[in-house]
Amino acid sequence: MSDSGGSDLYWVSGSGGLAGRRLRGTTPFRLSMVRIFRHYVPVQLILLALLEGAIFFAVIYAGAIFRFEPGEMKQILPIWPRAGVFAVVMLLCMTSLGLYNRETPQGNWSYYAKFIASFLLGWVAMTLIFYVHPGLFLGRGVFGIAFLFGFTATALVRVVFFRVVDQQALRRRVLVLGTGTRAAGVGKLLRDNPSGHKFNLVGYLPLNGKEHHVETGVVLRETDSLLSVVYKYAVDEVVVGVRDRRNGGIPMSELLQCKVEGVVVTDLSTFFERETGHVQLDCLNPSWIVFSDGFEHGSYKYVVKRIFDVVVSLLLLAATLPIMVVTAFLIYLETGLPILYRQERVGEFGRTFKILKFRSMRQDAEKSGTPQWATKDDDRITQIGHVIRKLRIDELPQIFNVLKGDMSFVGPRPERPYFVKDLAKQIPYYVSRHTVKPGITGWAQIRYPYGASVEDAVKKLQYDLYYAKNHSLFLDLIILFQTVQVILFTRGAR
């Protein structure tokens, strides 16, 4: 995909065509994505967040109107600071439970559980805020009414909103050049998660290849120029899915015509990065890494990230110190010393360091001397270990690794040198994950369950590469808030 001048916020898709021939200056509205500090965010989720933020702001006023007499209203003015705090808190709670994730399925029990839990979490958060800042309190009646109205209004809005944005007319129309195994992955995205991807696959346009790896029904038998095909099928985006681009492998002049006519032309690797939130290894090539934006390091980024790490770590340490003391005492009662487990891990640029964790396994967990993956229902885990691993309490001592500078709060999980050496031989680009500091939590941790095999390591690497390429304070904050759902719903813990 072409760059947009390197700005931090820009449109990455959404231009489109009309059925038949498109007239210059006319572009039908299609739901697309925006890129905020290099992280792809669907427009529909931004619109939903703005709409629900307005609802949360308004229900505080509604609660005050229902609770107080007109003469009493002057005593509680201004209301907008309370309404603003309430709206921000509720949006953060819903974000932390994954209710603004494009992959979150609508209508199943998990979705309803998260929706209800977000309001319970909001209630707890607002109670703590009232305790710290009593001036924001308007009374139990006002906030009780506000929560009731907010819950009802957002539930109804979500039902209507997702029905509207799921209309076929609002989805981008995508044409794929090529019918090879890599290009076939575009159709697989829709089959695997039709609700998580807001585009319509117009079809595949074969080029020089005679062997097709896609279903015959989606292959377009067109002999006209590419621009004519784009006009005929009202295509918004052309995805180049051809592996061999030399010796006329792709019609560059025709792609240029499409580009100047306002059609989005996207490389397959960029398309998958945008749609899945990870870098697809099957479609990756060195030239894409070299010429794509990202993988940048600079003093400004380092300073901002370091400040973020220290502030968040100190806040977490203050909040969890009682939990850590109780955990240490229980480990001592069950299995004695040592309480902390020190293990060598690979950090930034391949440097090794000693990671700190609460010991959750028997002291002879690796008596054979060979490192082992943790497995489901691993009999080496102690009784206290089962609990603290589920709740991720065993990871808390890593706060001191962050404060020391060996780790960041957000980043790829550090692996042991034994596994790194083995995985680097089997998985291409594996060492690229070490271009950033490892973290307590990370993009792969909130997007993929616990990994305990080479296959899992491949899938997690794809998310780690996305983070290494696009990391920013904005993405770190998203990961930080969404780690809450990993802990509350014990996702991926073993």
C-alpha positions in Angstrom: 0.0 0.0 0.0 1.3 3.4 -0.8 2.4 5.7 2.0 0.5 8.9 2.9 3.3 11.2 3.7 4.3 9.6 7.0 1.5 11.3 9.0 0.4 9.7 12.2 -3.3 9.7 11.3 -4.5 9.0 7.8 -7.0 7.1 5.7 -5.8 3.8 4.4 -8.8 2.7 2.4 -12.3 3.6 1.6 -12.1 5.1 -1.9 -14.3 3.2 -4.2 -16.2 2.9 -7.5 -19.8 3.0 -8.7 -21.5 0.2 -10.5 -20.7 0.6 -14.2 -18.2 3.4 -14.7 -17.3 5.6 -11.9 -17.5 9.4 -12.4 -14.6 11.5 -11.4 -15.1 13.1 -8.0 -17.7 10.6 -6.8 -16.7 8.1 -4.2 -19.4 6.0 -2.4 -19.2 5.8 1.3 -17.6 2.5 2.5 -16.5 1.6 6.0 -12.8 1.4 6.1 -10.0 1.9 8.6 -7.9 4.7 9.9 -4.3 4.3 11.0 -3.6 6.0 14.3 0.1 6.1 15.2 0.6 3.2 12.8 -2.1 1.0 14.5 -5.1 0.1 12.3 -8.5 0.9 13.8 -11.8 0.2 12.0 -13.9 3.4 11.4 -17.0 1.7 12.7 -15.5 1.0 16.1 -14.4 4.7 16.3 -17.9 5.8 15.5 -19.4 3.4 18.0 -17.0 4.6 20.8 -18.0 8.3 20.0 -21.7 7.4 20.0 -21.4 5.5 23.3 -19.2 8.2 24.8 -22.0 10.8 24.0 -24.5 8.5 25.7 -22.5 8.1 28.9 -22.0 11.9 29.0 -25.7 12.5 28.5 -27.0 10.0 31.1 -25.3 11.9 33.9 -27.5 14.9 33.0 -30.5 12.6 32.7 -29.8 11.2 36.2 -29.5 14.7 37.7 -32.8 15.8 36.0 -34.7 12.8 37.3 -33.2 13.0 40.8 -33.2 16.7 41.6 -35.9 19.4 41.6 -35.3 22.3 39.3 -34.4 24.6 42.2 -31.8 22.1 43.4 -30.0 21.9 40.1 -28.1 25.1 40.7 -26.4 23.6 43.7 -24.8 20.8 41.7 -23.7 22.8 38.7 -21.5 22.4 36.7 -22.3 18.8 35.8 -20.1 18.4 32.8 -16.9 17.5 34.7 -18.7 14.6 36.3 -20.3 13.6 33.0 -16.9 13.7 31.3 -15.2 11.6 33.9 -18.0 9.1 33.8 -17.9 8.8 30.0 -14.1 8.4 30.0 -14.2 5.7 32.7 -16.9 3.7 31.0 -15.2 3.8 27.6 -11.9 2.6 29.2 -13.7 -0.2 31.0 -15.4 -1.3 27.8 -12.1 -1.1 26.0 -10.3 -3.1 28.6 -12.8 -5.9 28.2 -12.5 -6.0 24.4 -15.8 -4.5 23.5 -14.1 -2.3 20.9 -12.3 -5.2 19.2 -13.3 -6.0 15.7 -12.9 -9.8 16.4 -15.3 -9.7 19.3 -18.3 -11.8 18.2 -21.7 -10.2 18.8 -24.5 -12.1 20.5 -22.7 -15.1 22.2 -22.5 -15.6 26.0 -18.9 -14.3 26.1 -20.0 -11.0 24.6 -22.9 -10.6 27.1 -20.6 -11.5 30.0 -18.1 -8.8 28.9 -20.8 -6.2 28.4 -22.2 -6.8 31.9 -18.7 -7.0 33.4 -17.8 -3.6 31.9 -20.6 -1.9 33.8 -19.6 -3.7 37.1 -16.0 -2.7 36.5 -17.2 0.9 35.8 -19.2 0.9 39.1 -16.1 -0.1 41.0 -13.9 2.4 39.2 -16.3 5.3 39.9 -16.6 4.3 43.5 -12.8 4.6 43.9 -12.8 7.9 42.1 -15.5 9.3 44.4 -13.4 8.1 47.4 -10.3 9.9 46.0 -12.1 13.0 44.7 -15.4 13.5 46.7 -16.2 16.6 44.7 -17.2 14.5 41.7 -19.9 12.7 43.7 -23.5 13.6 42.8 -25.3 11.0 45.0 -26.1 7.4 44.7 -29.4 8.1 43.1 -28.0 10.1 40.2 -25.3 7.5 39.4 -27.7 4.6 39.8 -30.1 6.2 37.3 -27.1 7.0 35.0 -25.9 3.4 35.1 -29.4 2.1 34.4 -29.9 4.5 31.5 -26.4 3.9 30.1 -26.7 0.1 30.2 -30.1 0.2 28.4 -29.1 2.8 25.8 -25.8 1.2 24.9 -27.3 -2.2 24.7 -30.0 -1.0 22.2 -27.5 1.2 20.3 -25.2 -1.8 19.8 -28.0 -4.0 18.4 -29.0 -1.3 15.9 -25.4 -0.1 15.1 -24.0 -3.5 14.2 -27.0 -4.3 12.0 -26.4 -1.1 10.1 -22.7 -1.4 9.7 -23.0 -5.0 8.6 -24.9 -4.1 5.5 -23.2 -5.3 2.3 -23.5 -1.9 0.7 -21.1 -0.4 3.3 -18.4 -3.0 2.9 -15.3 -2.4 0.8 -15.2 -4.3 -2.4 -11.9 -6.1 -2.9 -10.4 -7.6 -6.0 -7.4 -9.9 -5.6 -4.7 -10.2 -8.4 -3.5 -13.8 -8.5 -4.9 -17.2 -7.6 -2.0 -18.7 -5.8 -1.8 -20.1 -2.3 -0.9 -16.7 -0.7 -3.8 -14.9 -2.5 -6.2 -17.7 -1.4 -5.7 -16.5 2.2 -7.9 -13.5 1.5 -10.9 -15.7 1.0 -9.9 -17.8 4.1 -10.1 -14.7 6.2 -13.8 -14.3 5.4 -14.6 -18.0 5.8 -12.9 -18.1 9.2 -14.3 -14.9 10.6 -17.0 -13.3 8.4 -18.1 -10.9 11.1 -14.6 -9.7 11.9 -13.8 -8.4 8.4 -15.8 -5.7 6.7 -15.1 -6.3 3.1 -16.6 -8.1 0.2 -14.4 -10.3 -2.0 -15.4 -9.5 -5.6 -13.2 -12.3 -6.9 -9.7 -13.4 -8.0 -8.3 -12.2 -11.3 -5.7 -14.7 -12.6 -2.5 -13.5 -14.3 0.1 -15.7 -15.7 -0.4 -18.7 -13.5 -2.3 -21.6 -14.9 -2.9 -23.4 -11.6 -5.5 -22.0 -9.3 -5.6 -22.5 -5.6 -9.0 -20.9 -5.1 -12.5 -22.1 -5.8 -13.4 -21.9 -9.5 -16.5 -19.9 -8.7 -14.6 -16.9 -7.4 -12.2 -16.7 -10.4 -13.1 -13.9 -12.8 -12.7 -14.8 -16.5 -12.1 -11.3 -17.7 -10.0 -10.3 -20.7 -10.4 -6.6 -20.5 -8.0 -4.2 -18.9 -7.7 -4.1 -15.1 -9.2 -0.7 -14.9 -12.2 -1.9 -16.9 -12.7 -4.8 -14.5 -12.5 -2.4 -11.6 -15.2 -0.2 -13.1 -17.4 -3.3 -14.0 -17.4 -4.7 -10.5 -17.3 -1.4 -8.6 -14.0 -2.4 -6.9 -12.7 -0.2 -4.1 -9.4 -1.9 -3.5 -7.0 -4.1 -5.6 -4.9 -6.5 -3.6 -1.7 -7.7 -5.3 -1.3 -11.3 -4.3 1.3 -12.4 -6.9 4.5 -13.8 -5.6 6.7 -13.4 -8.7 6.7 -9.7 -9.7 9.6 -9.9 -12.1 9.5 -10.2 -15.9 6.0 -8.8 -16.2 4.6 -10.8 -13.3 2.2 -7.9 -12.5 0.6 -5.3 -14.8 2.3 -2.3 -13.3 1.0 0.2 -15.9 -2.5 -1.0 -15.3 -2.1 -0.8 -11.5 -0.8 2.8 -12.0 -4.0 3.6 -13.9 -6.1 2.3 -11.1 -4.1 4.2 -8.5 -4.5 7.6 -10.2 -8.2 6.9 -10.6 -8.6 6.7 -6.9 -8.6 3.0 -6.4 -6.6 1.7 -3.4 -3.8 -0.6 -4.5 -2.5 -2.8 -1.6 0.3 -5.3 -1.2 -0.9 -8.6 0.1 1.4 -8.4 3.2 0.0 -5.0 4.1 -3.5 -6.2 3.5 -3.1 -9.0 6.0 -1.4 -6.8 8.5 -4.3 -4.4 8.4 -7.0 -7.0 8.5 -5.6 -9.4 11.1 -3.5 -7.2 13.3 -0.4 -9.4 12.7 2.3 -9.8 10.1 1.6 -12.9 8.1 4.8 -14.9 7.8 3.6 -16.8 4.7 3.4 -13.5 2.8 6.4 -11.9 4.2 9.5 -11.0 2.1 12.6 -9.0 2.9 11.8 -6.2 0.5 8.5 -5.6 2.2 10.2 -5.2 5.6 12.9 -2.9 4.0 10.5 -0.6 2.2 7.5 -0.6 4.6 7.2 2.0 7.3 7.9 0.9 10.9 10.6 -0.9 12.8 11.8 2.6 13.9 13.9 3.4 16.9 14.8 6.8 18.2 15.7 8.7 21.3 12.2 10.3 21.5 10.5 6.9 21.4 12.9 5.4 23.9 12.4 8.3 26.4 8.5 8.2 26.1 8.4 4.4 26.5 10.8 4.5 29.5 8.7 7.1 31.3 5.6 5.0 30.5 7.3 1.8 31.9 8.4 3.4 35.1 5.1 5.2 35.9 3.0 2.2 35.2 5.3 -0.2 37.1 5.4 2.0 40.2 1.6 2.4 40.1 1.1 -1.4 39.7 3.7 -2.1 42.5 1.8 0.2 44.9 -1.5 -1.4 44.0 -0.4 -5.0 44.2 2.2 -5.0 47.0 -0.3 -6.6 49.5 -1.1 -9.3 47.0 2.6 -10.0 46.5 3.2 -10.3 50.2 0.3 -12.7 50.7 1.4 -14.8 47.7 5.0 -15.0 49.0 3.7 -16.2 52.4 1.5 -18.9 50.8 4.3 -20.2 48.6 6.5 -20.5 51.6 3.9 -22.4 53.6 3.3 -24.9 50.7 6.8 -25.6 49.4 9.2 -23.5 51.4 12.1 -21.5 49.9 12.9 -20.1 47.4 9.8 -18.0 46.8 11.1 -16.3 43.7 12.1 -18.1 40.5 15.0 -16.7 38.6 15.4 -17.9 35.0 17.6 -16.8 32.1 15.7 -15.1 29.2 16.6 -13.4 26.0 16.0 -9.7 25.9 16.5 -6.8 23.5 19.1 -7.4 20.8 19.7 -10.9 22.1 21.1 -9.9 25.5 20.2 -12.3 28.3 18.9 -11.4 31.7 17.4 -13.1 34.8 13.7 -12.8 34.9 11.8 -12.8 38.2 8.6 -14.8 38.8 6.8 -16.2 41.8 7.7 -19.9 41.9 4.6 -21.8 40.7 6.2 -25.2 40.1 7.9 -27.9 42.2 11.6 -27.2 42.9 12.5 -30.3 40.8 10.3 -29.2 37.8 13.2 -29.7 35.4 15.3 -32.3 37.2 16.1 -33.9 33.8 18.1 -30.7 33.0 16.2 -30.1 29.7 13.9 -27.1 29.4 10.3 -28.0 28.8 7.2 -26.2 27.5 4.4 -25.8 30.2 1.5 -28.0 29.2 -2.2 -28.0 30.1 -2.8 -29.6 33.5 1.0 -29.8 34.0 1.6 -32.0 37.1 4.7 -29.9 38.0 2.5 -26.9 39.0 1.8 -26.5 42.8 -1.6 -25.8 44.3 -0.8 -22.2 44.8 0.8 -22.2 41.4 -2.4 -23.1 39.7 -4.1 -20.0 41.2 -1.4 -17.5 40.7 -0.8 -18.6 37.1 -4.5 -18.3 36.3 -4.6 -14.8 37.7 -1.1 -13.9 36.3 0.1 -13.1 39.8 3.2 -15.1 39.2 4.3 -12.4 36.7 4.2 -9.5 39.2 7.8 -9.7 40.4 8.8 -8.8 36.8 7.9 -5.2 37.8 11.4 -5.1 39.2 12.8 -6.3 35.8 11.0 -3.3 34.2 12.3 -0.8 36.8 15.8 -2.2 36.3 15.5 -1.7 32.5 15.8 -5.4 31.4 12.2 -5.4 30.3 9.4 -3.0 29.2 5.9 -3.2 30.6 4.6 -3.9 27.1 6.4 -6.0 24.6 6.9 -9.6 23.3 7.2 -12.2 26.0 10.9 -13.1 26.7 11.8 -16.8 25.9 14.6 -18.9 27.3 17.8 -19.1 25.3 17.3 -22.9 24.7 14.0 -22.3 23.0 15.1 -19.2 21.1 18.0 -21.1 19.6 15.7 -23.9 18.5 12.9 -21.6 17.2 15.3 -19.4 15.3 16.4 -22.4 13.2 12.8 -23.4 12.4 11.0 -20.1 12.1 12.1 -17.3 9.6 12.4 -13.8 11.1 12.2 -15.1 14.6 15.1 -13.0 15.9 13.3 -9.9 14.6 11.1 -10.0 17.8 14.2 -9.0 19.8 14.4 -5.6 18.2 12.3 -4.3 21.1 12.4 -5.0 24.8 10.4 -7.9 26.0 7.4 -7.1 28.2 5.2 -8.4 31.0 2.2 -8.1 28.7 2.1 -7.7 25.0 0.1 -7.7 21.7 0.5 -11.5 21.3 -0.7 -12.1 24.9 -4.0 -10.3 24.4 -4.6 -11.7 20.9 -3.5 -15.3 21.2 -3.7 -17.9 24.0 -0.8 -19.5 25.7 1.8 -20.9 23.4 3.4 -24.3 24.1 4.6 -25.6 20.7 6.5 -24.5 17.6 3.2 -23.9 15.8 2.0 -21.6 18.6 5.4 -19.8 18.5 4.9 -19.1 14.8 1.4 -17.6 15.4 2.6 -15.5 18.3 5.6 -14.3 16.3 3.2 -12.8 13.8 1.7 -10.6 16.5 5.2 -9.8 18.0 6.4 -8.6 14.6 3.3 -6.4 14.2 4.1 -4.9 17.6 7.8 -4.5 16.8 6.9 -2.8 13.5 4.1 -0.5 14.8 4.7 0.0 18.6 3.8 3.4 20.0 2.5 4.8 23.3 -1.0 4.6 21.8 -0.7 0.8 21.1 0.9 0.3 24.5 -2.1 1.9 26.2 -4.5 -0.3 24.2 -2.5 -3.4 25.2 -2.4 -2.3 28.9 -6.1 -1.8 29.1 -7.0 -5.0 27.3 -4.8 -7.0 29.5 -7.6 -6.6 32.1 -9.8 -9.1 30.2 -6.9 -11.6 30.0 -6.7 -11.5 33.8 -10.4 -11.5 34.5 -11.3 -14.2 32.1 -8.0 -16.2 32.6 -7.4 -16.4 28.9 -4.4 -18.5 27.9 -3.2 -19.2 31.4 -1.6 -22.6 32.3 
